[in-house]
């Protein structure tokens, strides 16, 4: 039976994140906030890039 990395990796990462969050809720909240901030910055930059290219 072949293991599919695309399905296994997100599951393993989710389990690791949940275990970390149970051990250190404040640290997990900080990591989540940082990830959201990074994602928002990246999407804003991408939007500006697309607007610049389309003009």
TASUL-V716109 format. One record per pair of residues at least 24 apart in sequence whose C-alpha atoms are under 8 Angstrom apart, sorted by the first residue. I is the first residue (numbers start at 1). J is the second residue. D is the distance in Angstrom with one decimal. If there is no record, write none. Layout:
BEGIN
I:J:D ; I:J:D
END
This chain:
BEGIN
none
END
